[in-house]
Amino acid sequence: MSDYEITVNIFIHLLNTQSSLFSAEDRITLIKLINNRPDDIKSLSNAISDWLSEHPEVDNALAEFEEIGKRGPGDKQANTNIPKYELDKKNILNEIQQSLSSAKEIKKPTST
């Protein structure tokens, strides 16, 4: 995987596993940001990196996963079993939208 693919893949993984890092506004902004980019992994990765530079909490979480992948043999490693996601524009948008839907469902009060 290229560095661009790794960034996007880990970003999608964070959307799925650490959704609390992303507000509903963040997700809407990301959808707009990705929609305005060509379906090219380098462009998509750069857009995500630009967004991350303004969101240090998410950037730090992503950096932790990147660092785990760079450790040498014999070093203690955390679980690096991150699934490989489809890394095209359509799938990235779907992942963001699904995480937005999930966040809304969690916040809905239950009727009694």
C-alpha positions in Angstrom: 0.0 0.0 0.0 1.2 3.5 -0.8 1.3 6.2 2.0 -1.8 7.7 0.5 -3.7 4.4 0.6 -2.5 3.8 4.2 -3.8 7.2 5.3 -7.2 6.8 3.7 -7.5 3.2 5.0 -6.7 4.1 8.6 -9.0 7.1 8.3 -11.9 4.9 7.3 -11.0 2.5 10.1 -11.2 5.4 12.6 -14.6 6.3 11.2 -15.8 2.7 11.9 -14.1 2.1 15.2 -13.7 5.4 16.9 -16.7 7.3 15.7 -16.8 9.4 18.8 -13.8 11.4 17.4 -16.1 12.8 14.7 -19.0 15.2 15.2 -21.9 15.3 12.8 -20.5 18.6 11.5 -17.2 16.9 10.9 -18.9 14.2 8.8 -20.9 16.7 6.8 -17.7 18.7 6.1 -15.9 15.6 5.1 -18.6 14.6 2.7 -18.4 18.0 1.0 -14.6 17.9 1.0 -14.5 14.4 -0.6 -17.3 15.3 -3.1 -15.2 18.2 -4.4 -12.1 16.1 -5.1 -11.4 13.8 -8.1 -11.6 10.1 -7.6 -7.9 9.7 -7.2 -6.3 8.3 -4.1 -3.6 10.9 -3.8 -6.1 13.8 -4.1 -8.5 12.1 -1.6 -5.6 11.4 0.8 -4.4 15.0 0.6 -7.9 16.3 1.3 -8.2 14.1 4.4 -4.7 15.2 5.5 -5.7 18.8 5.2 -8.8 18.1 7.2 -6.7 16.2 9.8 -4.4 19.2 10.2 -7.4 21.1 11.7 -8.5 18.2 13.9 -5.5 17.2 16.0 -7.4 14.6 18.1 -8.3 12.6 15.0 -4.9 13.2 13.5 -3.2 11.9 16.7 -5.4 8.7 16.6 -4.4 8.2 12.9 -0.8 8.8 13.7 -0.9 6.1 16.4 -2.0 3.5 13.8 0.6 4.7 11.3 3.3 4.4 14.0 2.3 0.8 14.8 2.7 -0.2 11.2 6.3 1.2 11.1 7.7 -0.7 14.1 10.5 -3.1 13.4 10.5 -6.8 13.8 10.8 -7.8 17.5 9.3 -4.6 18.8 6.2 -4.9 20.9 3.3 -4.3 18.5 -0.4 -3.6 19.2 -3.0 -5.3 17.1 -2.5 -4.1 13.5 -5.3 -6.1 12.0 -6.9 -3.2 10.2 -9.1 -4.4 7.4 -8.3 -3.2 3.9 -11.2 -1.0 2.8 -12.2 -0.1 -0.8 -10.4 3.2 -1.3 -12.3 4.9 -4.0 -14.4 8.1 -3.7 -17.7 6.3 -3.6 -16.8 3.9 -0.8 -15.2 6.7 1.3 -18.3 8.7 1.0 -20.4 5.6 1.9 -18.3 5.0 5.0 -18.7 8.7 6.1 -22.4 8.6 5.5 -22.8 5.3 7.3 -20.9 6.7 10.3 -23.2 9.7 10.2 -26.3 7.6 10.2 -24.9 5.5 13.1 -24.1 8.6 15.1 -27.7 9.9 14.7 -29.1 6.5 15.7 -27.1 6.5 18.9 -28.3 10.0 19.9 -32.0 9.3 19.3 -33.8 9.2 22.6 -35.8 6.1 23.2 -39.6 6.4 23.8 -41.0 4.9 26.9 
